[in-house]
Amino acid sequence: MAPSSNKNSRTKKSNTSKKRSASSAQRTSIKRKKTRKRKKSGSKRVWFVVTVLLIMGALVGVGYCLGTCWAKDEAQRVEKKRHHVVKVQKKHTVKKEKAKHTSKSIVHQKREVQVIPQQYDKVKLAYRGERPRLAIIIDDVHTKAQLDALTSLPFPVTPSIFPPYAQSPRTHRLATHAVHYMIHLPLESGNARYDRQSKTLKTTFTKAQIQARVHELRRLFPRAYYINNHTGSRFTEDMHAMTLLYEAMKKEGFTFIDSLTTGRSKVGKIAHRFGDAYVARDIFIDNRQDVGYIHRQLKKAVALAKKNGYAIAIGHPHEVTLEALRRAKPLLKEVEVVYIDALFRRY
């Protein structure tokens, strides 16, 4: 009986150990399954978080892009609106400036019209004769030798004498030796190089300054009747300044002859406002120092005189010009060469 009980006990033990080992394997398997499940669930969570983060990042990026585009559009709209406002303001400003300028010019014109009195003598042309008349003026005369050379020419030539200036302070005395002469008055040219002569009249001068200068000319040249301008492009283009000068000259008994140094001269309009004839230079004869050129210019002057009844030619006391004039008498046989006085009459 003993051996079988031992055998049974060993069998029980082995069965028990088998059960224990089976239960232990089951537990291990269960643990492994749980571990795998935890790993799977953990990886799922990680992927879920990553996916959520990616989606959120994409949304943030899309939102940033949309916000940036909107901000740019808004900035462009604001800038366009600002430009529009500025443009409208500029347009209004320009309109205001134009209106202001127009009102000023109207006032200015009224002032100019108001300074034109009616009591002065009227100057008319008296150039009609048996033959066309040609007046030759020689500007820049400032020495007795120049005056003598002109008076020795075989036909009348009108000298236009500079008023006294620093280099020639006694030019007014030349008038005592001449019966027919003019005053060659320096006016502002717009080029500083040509405006250096003393007492050049400027557009910035006041009415009192201009009147004082013209009164001085009357004192220096008591027998003078005619004035023409030396340079003077800027001055003769200025309606207000030229009106003041014209009125001052009328008051002192002078007649202004426009040397026409600019095509924008206002002297014609001003002369007509005063009821005067407008007289201007027709041709310069010695822009080139050449006898042949001067003679061709004189021929043109003759043609203009024949066409219009009279003409005014202006030259300068250069040796070449004087020589050309000494030899020019045959060119002038179709016209009557006269002093400037012969073109005018006063009433």
SULPE-V600731 format. One record per residue. N is the residue number from 1. OMEGA is omega in radians with two decimals (* if undefined). NEAR is the number of other ideal C-beta (glycine too) atoms within 12 Angstrom. D_CENTER is the distance of its C-alpha to the mean C-alpha in Angstrom with 1 decimal. Layout:
# SULPE-V600731
((N	OMEGA	NEAR	D_CENTER) (N	OMEGA	NEAR	D_CENTER))
This chain:
# SULPE-V600731
((1	-3.09	7	143.2) (2	-3.12	8	141.3) (3	-3.11	9	139.5) (4	3.11	10	138.2) (5	3.10	11	136.9) (6	-3.14	12	135.1) (7	3.14	13	133.7) (8	-3.14	14	132.6) (9	3.11	14	131.0) (10	3.13	14	129.1) (11	3.13	14	128.0) (12	3.14	14	126.7) (13	-3.12	14	124.9) (14	3.10	14	123.4) (15	3.13	14	122.4) (16	3.13	14	121.0) (17	3.09	14	119.1) (18	3.12	14	117.8) (19	3.14	14	116.7) (20	-3.13	14	115.0) (21	3.12	14	113.3) (22	-3.13	14	112.3) (23	3.10	14	111.0) (24	3.10	14	109.1) (25	3.12	14	107.6) (26	-3.14	14	106.6) (27	3.13	14	105.0) (28	3.13	14	103.1) (29	3.12	14	102.1) (30	3.11	14	101.0) (31	-3.14	14	99.0) (32	3.11	14	97.4) (33	3.12	14	96.5) (34	3.13	14	95.1) (35	3.12	14	93.1) (36	3.12	14	91.7) (37	3.13	14	90.9) (38	3.13	14	89.1) (39	3.13	14	87.2) (40	-3.12	14	86.2) (41	3.11	14	85.2) (42	3.14	14	83.3) (43	3.08	14	81.4) (44	3.13	14	80.7) (45	3.14	14	79.3) (46	3.13	14	77.1) (47	3.11	14	75.8) (48	3.13	14	75.3) (49	-3.14	14	73.3) (50	3.14	14	71.3) (51	3.12	14	70.7) (52	3.13	14	69.6) (53	3.12	14	67.3) (54	3.14	14	65.8) (55	3.13	14	65.3) (56	3.10	14	63.8) (57	3.13	14	61.4) (58	3.12	14	60.4) (59	3.12	14	59.8) (60	3.13	14	57.8) (61	3.12	14	55.7) (62	3.12	14	55.1) (63	3.13	14	54.3) (64	3.13	14	51.8) (65	3.13	14	50.1) (66	3.13	14	50.0) (67	3.13	14	48.7) (68	3.12	14	46.0) (69	3.13	14	44.9) (70	3.13	14	45.0) (71	3.11	14	43.0) (72	3.13	14	40.3) (73	-3.14	14	40.2) (74	3.12	14	40.1) (75	3.11	14	37.2) (76	3.11	14	35.3) (77	3.12	14	36.1) (78	-3.13	14	35.0) (79	3.10	14	31.7) (80	3.14	14	31.1) (81	3.14	14	31.9) (82	3.11	14	29.6) (83	3.13	14	26.7) (84	3.13	14	27.6) (85	3.14	14	27.8) (86	-3.14	14	24.4) (87	3.13	14	22.9) (88	3.12	14	24.7) (89	3.12	14	23.6) (90	-3.13	14	19.9) (91	3.12	14	20.6) (92	3.13	14	22.4) (93	3.12	14	19.8) (94	3.13	14	17.0) (95	3.13	14	19.7) (96	3.13	14	20.6) (97	3.12	14	17.0) (98	3.14	14	16.8) (99	3.13	14	20.2) (100	-3.13	14	19.6) (101	3.13	14	16.5) (102	3.14	14	18.7) (103	3.11	14	21.6) (104	-3.11	15	19.8) (105	3.11	16	18.5) (106	3.09	14	22.1) (107	3.14	15	23.6) (108	-3.14	19	21.3) (109	3.11	21	22.4) (110	3.13	14	25.9) (111	3.12	18	25.7) (112	3.14	26	24.5) (113	-3.09	20	27.3) (114	-3.11	15	29.8) (115	-3.12	29	29.3) (116	3.12	25	30.5) (117	-3.05	17	34.3) (118	-2.99	14	36.8) (119	-3.10	11	39.2) (120	3.05	25	37.5) (121	3.07	22	38.9) (122	-3.13	20	37.3) (123	3.13	30	36.3) (124	3.11	20	37.3) (125	3.10	28	37.7) (126	-3.00	20	41.2) (127	-3.08	29	40.6) (128	3.13	17	43.3) (129	3.13	18	46.3) (130	3.13	10	48.7) (131	3.04	20	46.2) (132	-3.08	29	42.4) (133	3.10	38	40.9) (134	3.07	46	38.6) (135	3.11	44	37.2) (136	3.13	52	36.2) (137	3.05	52	34.2) (138	-3.11	42	34.1) (139	2.97	41	31.3) (140	3.13	35	31.4) (141	-3.12	40	35.2) (142	3.10	33	36.4) (143	3.10	21	39.9) (144	3.13	22	43.3) (145	3.11	17	43.7) (146	3.14	34	40.6) (147	3.12	32	41.8) (148	3.13	17	45.3) (149	3.14	22	44.1) (150	-3.13	38	42.3) (151	3.13	26	45.3) (152	3.13	15	47.5) (153	-3.06	28	45.7) (154	3.09	19	47.9) (155	-3.08	28	45.6) (156	3.04	31	43.6) (157	-3.09	44	40.2) (158	3.07	41	38.2) (159	3.04	45	37.0) (160	-2.92	45	33.8) (161	3.04	44	34.6) (162	2.91	43	32.3) (163	-3.14	39	33.0) (164	3.06	27	34.7) (165	-2.96	23	32.7) (166	-3.09	16	33.8) (167	3.13	14	34.9) (168	-3.01	22	36.5) (169	-3.08	15	37.6) (170	-3.10	19	40.1) (171	-3.12	36	38.2) (172	-3.14	29	39.1) (173	3.09	20	42.7) (174	-3.10	34	42.0) (175	3.12	33	41.9) (176	-3.13	18	45.6) (177	-3.06	22	46.3) (178	3.07	31	44.3) (179	3.13	16	45.1) (180	3.12	29	41.9) (181	3.09	38	38.7) (182	3.02	45	35.1) (183	-3.14	47	32.8) (184	-2.94	43	29.8) (185	3.10	44	27.5) (186	3.06	36	24.6) (187	-3.09	44	21.3) (188	-3.09	34	18.1) (189	-3.00	28	16.3) (190	3.09	22	13.1) (191	-3.06	15	15.1) (192	-3.12	13	17.5) (193	-3.12	10	20.1) (194	-3.09	20	20.6) (195	-3.07	24	20.6) (196	-3.09	17	23.7) (197	-3.07	29	26.2) (198	3.10	17	27.9) (199	2.99	27	27.2) (200	-3.13	33	23.9) (201	-3.12	41	22.7) (202	3.12	26	19.4) (203	-3.13	28	17.4) (204	-3.12	17	18.5) (205	3.10	25	22.1) (206	3.09	17	24.4) (207	-3.14	23	26.5) (208	3.13	12	29.5) (209	-3.14	21	27.9) (210	3.13	35	26.9) (211	3.13	24	30.3) (212	3.14	20	32.1) (213	-3.13	34	30.4) (214	3.08	35	31.4) (215	3.08	20	34.9) (216	3.11	22	35.2) (217	3.11	39	34.5) (218	3.12	26	37.2) (219	-3.11	18	39.6) (220	-3.09	29	38.8) (221	-3.01	34	39.0) (222	-3.10	17	41.5) (223	-3.09	24	42.2) (224	3.07	37	38.6) (225	-2.96	33	37.3) (226	3.10	38	34.1) (227	2.91	43	30.8) (228	-2.99	44	28.0) (229	2.95	42	24.8) (230	-2.95	37	24.4) (231	3.03	33	20.8) (232	-3.14	42	18.8) (233	-3.09	28	15.8) (234	-3.06	28	13.7) (235	-3.10	42	16.8) (236	3.05	43	17.9) (237	-3.08	29	14.7) (238	-3.05	32	15.2) (239	-3.06	27	17.9) (240	-3.11	31	19.5) (241	-3.11	33	19.8) (242	3.08	39	21.0) (243	3.10	34	23.5) (244	3.13	34	24.9) (245	-3.11	43	25.5) (246	3.13	48	26.9) (247	3.14	33	29.3) (248	3.12	34	30.4) (249	3.10	40	31.1) (250	-3.11	34	33.1) (251	-3.13	24	35.1) (252	3.06	30	36.1) (253	3.12	23	37.0) (254	2.97	34	34.2) (255	-3.08	35	32.7) (256	3.05	47	29.2) (257	-3.04	43	28.7) (258	3.05	40	25.1) (259	3.05	39	24.7) (260	3.09	30	21.8) (261	3.07	30	19.6) (262	3.09	27	16.7) (263	-3.13	13	17.0) (264	3.14	20	15.1) (265	3.12	31	17.7) (266	-3.03	34	19.0) (267	-3.14	42	22.4) (268	3.13	26	24.2) (269	-3.10	23	23.7) (270	3.12	33	24.7) (271	-3.14	33	27.7) (272	3.07	17	28.9) (273	3.11	27	28.7) (274	-3.11	32	31.0) (275	-3.10	21	33.2) (276	2.95	32	32.7) (277	3.09	26	32.4) (278	-3.13	28	29.0) (279	-3.10	36	29.7) (280	3.07	34	27.3) (281	3.09	34	27.7) (282	-3.05	33	28.7) (283	2.94	31	28.8) (284	-3.05	27	28.4) (285	-3.00	43	31.7) (286	3.01	35	31.3) (287	3.00	18	28.1) (288	-3.12	19	30.7) (289	-3.10	18	33.7) (290	-3.08	17	36.4) (291	3.14	24	39.1) (292	3.12	19	39.1) (293	-3.13	22	35.3) (294	3.11	35	35.6) (295	3.09	29	38.6) (296	3.10	22	36.8) (297	3.09	33	33.9) (298	3.08	40	36.7) (299	3.09	27	38.2) (300	3.12	22	35.0) (301	3.09	39	35.0) (302	3.13	34	38.6) (303	3.10	22	37.8) (304	3.12	28	35.0) (305	3.12	34	37.5) (306	-3.13	21	40.2) (307	-2.99	16	37.9) (308	-3.10	23	36.5) (309	3.08	23	39.2) (310	3.04	34	37.3) (311	3.09	38	34.5) (312	3.10	45	32.8) (313	-3.13	48	32.3) (314	3.05	41	30.8) (315	-3.08	43	31.9) (316	-3.01	34	32.5) (317	3.05	34	35.7) (318	3.12	25	35.9) (319	3.14	18	39.4) (320	3.13	23	38.6) (321	3.13	39	37.2) (322	3.10	33	40.3) (323	3.12	21	42.5) (324	3.14	35	40.9) (325	3.11	38	41.4) (326	-3.09	22	45.0) (327	-2.97	20	45.7) (328	-3.03	34	43.6) (329	3.13	21	46.2) (330	-3.13	14	47.6) (331	-2.98	31	44.1) (332	-3.04	35	43.8) (333	-3.13	18	47.2) (334	3.14	23	45.8) (335	3.01	36	43.8) (336	3.13	27	44.6) (337	-3.01	36	42.6) (338	2.93	30	42.2) (339	-3.10	30	40.7) (340	-3.12	40	37.6) (341	-3.04	29	40.0) (342	-3.14	27	41.7) (343	-3.00	40	38.7) (344	2.89	32	38.8) (345	-3.11	18	41.2) (346	3.06	21	41.0) (347	*	12	42.9))
